């Protein structure tokens, strides 16, 4: 008989994962030239236009972008709620383009957890917090004794600092408590990936900090790979890696690292922005950069020994 791993098992796995650098072909999430086309009233709309993305196991990252950029479409594909039109997408060994309906259902129940923006969408109103958490375990094909389910629910509630909500129904909890219970529900079956679509969108800044702390706890203690879509810059600034999506493609990444001053011992976070280069050699320059230099239509290029120079087009002045 198979049971869900304990929190102690997952914590040990999380520590090992953080000490084992993996990326590229070892990435837990791989999107390669991903395309999603919707047809509405005979009009085709390309929500994703050749998007590339790699997420390594154990990573906590944020996806940002304007409305209509393709963020939610990507999340729905990764969650198994939608199917790509073309390209390749794999999550924890699952090919998202070739899965059958039965495979997709099992994938949603076991491999990925999902937290919606609307707190009311995450929990059944007539169940207590503990009952909401045990429900995914009951729906899973894995046979778990009732006592083990109850113990896991309590462990998750304690991990996320909401054990006092054990017997409360959603209307008896604050919005922040509801979202932390929703995170526990998403973690119930020990998924490889936790996806969250604007999880702090309906919350004030102080409560949003508590929700992000819950995600960080799940990431650090359980080793769960977490991808958060957010418009909240404060949340985006808290993760080591933020990927921006524009016009259906990954456009830029911001990577953050900690540096300690050898003299004072003071720790600071240094952020650096990178443009993403696709297989065709295309990249999207940040709009604020091109607007500042009045770059449009075409730009001048010059190959240097260690870099490529890009300047506004001055051909009309020659």
C-alpha positions as CSV (number, residue, x, y, z in Angstrom):
1,X,0.0,0.0,0.0
2,X,1.4,3.4,-1.0
3,X,1.0,6.5,1.2
4,X,1.9,10.1,0.7
5,X,5.3,11.1,2.0
6,X,5.6,12.7,5.4
7,X,6.7,16.3,5.8
8,X,10.0,15.0,7.3
9,X,10.6,12.9,4.1
10,X,9.9,15.9,1.9
11,X,12.1,18.2,3.9
12,X,15.1,15.8,3.5
13,X,14.4,15.6,-0.2
14,X,14.2,19.5,-0.4
15,X,17.6,19.9,1.2
16,X,19.1,17.4,-1.3
17,X,17.5,19.1,-4.2
18,X,18.8,22.5,-3.2
19,X,22.3,21.1,-3.0
20,X,22.1,19.5,-6.4
21,X,22.3,22.1,-9.2
22,X,20.1,21.1,-12.2
23,X,19.0,23.0,-15.3
24,X,18.8,22.6,-19.0
25,X,17.8,19.1,-19.9
26,X,17.4,18.3,-16.2
27,X,14.8,21.1,-15.8
28,X,11.5,20.0,-14.1
29,X,9.5,22.3,-16.4
30,X,10.5,22.6,-20.1
31,X,8.6,24.7,-22.7
32,X,10.1,24.8,-26.2
33,X,8.7,27.1,-28.8
34,X,5.3,26.8,-27.2
35,X,2.3,28.0,-29.3
36,X,-1.3,28.4,-28.3
37,X,-3.8,29.7,-30.9
38,X,-7.5,30.5,-30.0
39,X,-10.2,30.9,-32.6
40,X,-13.1,33.2,-31.7
41,X,-15.7,34.1,-34.3
42,X,-13.4,33.0,-37.0
43,X,-10.6,35.2,-35.8
44,X,-7.3,33.6,-34.7
45,X,-5.5,34.9,-31.7
46,X,-2.0,33.7,-30.8
47,X,-1.8,33.8,-27.0
48,X,1.6,32.1,-27.1
49,X,4.0,32.7,-30.0
50,X,6.9,30.4,-29.5
51,X,7.5,30.7,-25.8
52,X,10.6,29.1,-24.2
53,X,10.9,28.4,-20.5
54,X,13.0,26.3,-18.2
55,X,12.3,25.8,-14.5
56,X,14.6,23.7,-12.4
57,X,13.5,21.4,-9.6
58,X,13.1,23.2,-6.3
59,X,12.9,26.7,-7.8
60,X,10.6,29.4,-6.5
61,X,10.0,31.9,-9.3
62,X,7.6,34.5,-10.6
63,X,6.0,35.2,-13.9
64,X,5.1,38.8,-14.7
65,X,3.7,40.6,-17.7
66,X,0.9,42.9,-18.9
67,X,-2.7,41.6,-19.3
68,X,-2.9,39.6,-22.5
69,X,0.8,38.8,-22.5
70,X,0.1,35.0,-22.3
71,X,0.8,34.4,-18.6
72,X,-2.6,32.8,-17.7
73,X,-2.6,30.8,-20.9
74,X,0.8,29.4,-20.0
75,X,-0.3,28.6,-16.4
76,X,-3.4,26.8,-17.7
77,X,-1.2,24.6,-20.0
78,X,1.2,23.8,-17.2
79,X,-1.8,22.9,-15.0
80,X,-3.2,20.5,-17.5
81,X,-6.3,22.7,-18.0
82,X,-5.5,23.5,-21.6
83,X,-3.5,22.0,-24.5
84,X,-0.8,23.7,-26.6
85,X,-1.4,24.1,-30.3
86,X,2.3,23.4,-31.2
87,X,5.7,23.2,-29.6
88,X,6.8,21.1,-26.7
89,X,6.0,21.2,-23.0
90,X,7.0,18.7,-20.3
91,X,6.4,18.8,-16.6
92,X,8.0,16.3,-14.2
93,X,8.4,13.8,-17.1
94,X,4.9,14.3,-18.5
95,X,4.5,15.3,-22.1
96,X,1.6,17.8,-22.0
97,X,0.9,17.5,-25.8
98,X,0.4,13.7,-25.9
99,X,-1.5,13.0,-22.6
100,X,-4.9,11.3,-22.9
101,X,-7.9,12.8,-21.0
102,X,-7.4,10.1,-18.3
103,X,-3.6,10.9,-18.0
104,X,-4.5,14.6,-17.8
105,X,-6.9,14.0,-14.9
106,X,-4.3,11.9,-13.0
107,X,-1.7,14.6,-13.7
108,X,-3.9,17.4,-12.2
109,X,-4.6,15.3,-9.1
110,X,-1.0,14.2,-8.4
111,X,1.7,16.1,-10.2
112,X,0.5,19.7,-10.0
113,X,-1.3,21.8,-7.4
114,X,-3.0,25.0,-8.3
115,X,-4.0,28.1,-6.3
116,X,-6.4,30.6,-7.9
117,X,-6.6,34.3,-7.2
118,X,-10.2,34.1,-6.0
119,X,-10.2,32.7,-2.5
120,X,-13.8,31.5,-3.0
121,X,-12.6,29.3,-5.9
122,X,-10.1,27.4,-3.9
123,X,-12.2,25.9,-1.1
124,X,-15.5,24.2,-0.8
125,X,-17.6,26.4,1.5
126,X,-19.4,23.6,3.4
127,X,-16.1,21.8,4.4
128,X,-13.7,22.6,7.2
129,X,-10.1,23.5,6.4
130,X,-9.0,20.0,7.3
131,X,-11.8,18.4,5.2
132,X,-10.8,20.6,2.2
133,X,-7.2,19.4,2.5
134,X,-8.1,15.7,2.8
135,X,-10.5,15.8,-0.2
136,X,-7.7,15.7,-2.9
137,X,-6.2,12.7,-1.1
138,X,-9.6,11.0,-1.3
139,X,-9.8,11.7,-5.0
140,X,-6.3,10.4,-5.6
141,X,-5.7,6.9,-6.9
142,X,-3.3,6.4,-4.0
143,X,-4.9,4.5,-1.1
144,X,-4.1,6.4,2.1
145,X,-5.6,5.4,5.5
146,X,-8.0,7.9,7.0
147,X,-5.8,8.6,10.0
148,X,-2.8,9.3,7.7
149,X,-4.9,11.8,5.7
150,X,-6.0,13.6,8.9
151,X,-2.4,13.7,10.1
152,X,-1.1,15.1,6.9
153,X,-3.8,17.8,6.9
154,X,-2.8,18.8,10.4
155,X,0.9,18.8,9.5
156,X,0.3,21.1,6.5
157,X,-1.9,23.5,8.6
158,X,0.9,23.6,11.2
159,X,3.5,24.1,8.6
160,X,1.7,27.2,7.2
161,X,0.9,28.5,10.7
162,X,-2.9,28.1,10.5
163,X,-3.5,25.1,12.8
164,X,-6.2,27.0,14.6
165,X,-8.3,26.9,11.3
166,X,-8.5,23.1,11.4
167,X,-12.2,23.0,12.2
168,X,-13.2,26.3,10.6
169,X,-15.2,26.7,7.4
170,X,-14.1,29.3,4.8
171,X,-16.6,31.9,6.0
172,X,-15.1,31.7,9.5
173,X,-11.6,32.6,8.1
174,X,-10.0,35.7,6.9
175,X,-8.9,36.0,3.2
176,X,-5.3,35.4,4.2
177,X,-6.2,32.3,6.2
178,X,-8.3,31.0,3.3
179,X,-5.4,31.4,0.8
180,X,-3.0,29.6,3.2
181,X,-5.5,26.8,3.5
182,X,-5.8,26.8,-0.3
183,X,-2.0,26.3,-0.5
184,X,-2.3,23.4,1.9
185,X,-5.0,21.9,-0.3
186,X,-2.7,22.3,-3.3
187,X,0.1,20.5,-1.4
188,X,-2.1,17.7,-0.1
189,X,-0.9,15.1,-2.6
190,X,2.7,16.2,-2.5
191,X,2.8,17.6,-6.1
192,X,6.1,18.1,-7.9
193,X,4.9,21.6,-9.0
194,X,2.7,24.2,-7.3
195,X,1.2,26.9,-9.6
196,X,-0.4,30.1,-8.3
197,X,-2.3,32.6,-10.5
198,X,-2.3,36.0,-8.8
199,X,-2.7,34.5,-5.3
200,X,-2.3,37.8,-3.5
201,X,-4.5,39.8,-6.0
202,X,-7.4,40.2,-3.6
203,X,-5.4,40.8,-0.4
204,X,-3.8,43.8,1.2
205,X,0.0,44.2,1.3
206,X,0.5,42.9,4.8
207,X,-1.6,39.8,4.2
208,X,0.1,39.3,0.8
209,X,3.4,39.1,2.7
210,X,2.0,36.3,4.8
211,X,0.9,34.4,1.7
212,X,4.3,34.7,0.1
213,X,5.9,33.5,3.3
214,X,3.7,30.4,3.1
215,X,4.9,29.8,-0.5
216,X,8.5,30.2,0.7
217,X,7.9,27.8,3.5
218,X,6.5,25.2,1.2
219,X,9.4,25.7,-1.2
220,X,12.2,25.5,1.5
221,X,10.7,22.8,3.7
222,X,9.1,20.5,1.2
223,X,11.2,21.2,-1.9
224,X,8.1,22.0,-4.0
225,X,8.8,23.8,-7.2
226,X,6.6,26.9,-7.3
227,X,5.7,29.2,-10.1
228,X,3.7,32.3,-9.2
229,X,2.0,34.7,-11.7
230,X,1.8,38.1,-10.1
231,X,1.3,41.8,-10.8
232,X,2.6,42.5,-7.3
233,X,6.1,43.9,-7.7
234,X,6.8,43.3,-4.0
235,X,6.1,39.6,-4.5
236,X,8.2,39.5,-7.7
237,X,11.1,41.2,-5.9
238,X,11.1,38.5,-3.2
239,X,12.1,35.6,-5.6
240,X,15.5,34.8,-7.0
241,X,14.2,34.7,-10.6
242,X,11.5,36.7,-12.3
243,X,10.5,36.0,-15.9
244,X,8.7,38.6,-17.9
245,X,6.3,37.5,-20.7
246,X,5.5,39.9,-23.6
247,X,3.5,39.2,-26.7
248,X,3.4,35.5,-26.0
249,X,7.1,35.0,-25.5
250,X,9.5,35.1,-22.6
251,X,11.2,38.5,-23.0
252,X,13.4,39.2,-20.0
253,X,14.6,37.6,-16.8
254,X,15.7,39.3,-13.6
255,X,18.1,37.1,-11.5
256,X,18.8,38.1,-7.9
257,X,21.7,36.9,-5.7
258,X,22.9,37.8,-2.2
259,X,26.2,39.4,-1.7
260,X,27.9,39.8,1.7
261,X,30.3,42.8,2.3
262,X,33.5,41.3,3.6
263,X,34.2,44.3,5.8
264,X,30.8,45.0,7.4
265,X,29.1,41.6,7.0
266,X,26.1,43.4,5.6
267,X,24.1,41.3,3.1
268,X,22.5,42.9,0.1
269,X,20.5,41.5,-2.9
270,X,21.9,42.3,-6.3
271,X,19.5,42.1,-9.3
272,X,20.5,41.9,-12.9
273,X,18.2,41.9,-15.9
274,X,18.7,39.6,-19.0
275,X,17.0,39.6,-22.4
276,X,16.0,36.1,-23.6
277,X,17.5,35.0,-26.9
278,X,15.5,32.4,-28.8
279,X,16.7,29.8,-31.3
280,X,16.3,32.2,-34.2
281,X,18.5,34.7,-32.5
282,X,15.6,37.0,-31.7
283,X,15.3,38.9,-28.4
284,X,12.9,41.4,-27.0
285,X,14.5,44.6,-25.6
286,X,12.7,46.1,-22.6
287,X,10.2,48.8,-23.8
288,X,11.6,51.4,-21.4
289,X,15.1,50.9,-22.9
290,X,13.9,51.3,-26.5
291,X,11.6,54.2,-25.7
292,X,14.4,56.1,-23.8
293,X,16.6,56.0,-27.0
294,X,13.7,56.3,-29.4
295,X,14.5,53.0,-31.0
296,X,11.9,51.6,-33.4
297,X,11.6,49.7,-36.7
298,X,15.3,48.9,-37.0
299,X,18.5,49.4,-35.0
300,X,22.2,49.5,-35.8
301,X,24.3,46.6,-34.7
302,X,28.1,46.2,-34.3
303,X,29.9,43.1,-33.3
304,X,32.6,43.6,-30.7
305,X,35.1,41.0,-29.4
306,X,33.0,40.4,-26.2
307,X,29.6,41.9,-26.9
308,X,27.1,43.2,-29.5
309,X,26.5,46.9,-29.6
310,X,22.9,48.1,-30.4
311,X,22.2,51.8,-31.3
312,X,19.3,53.8,-32.7
313,X,19.1,53.8,-36.5
314,X,21.0,56.9,-37.7
315,X,21.0,56.0,-41.5
316,X,18.9,59.0,-42.4
317,X,21.7,61.3,-41.1
318,X,24.4,59.8,-43.3
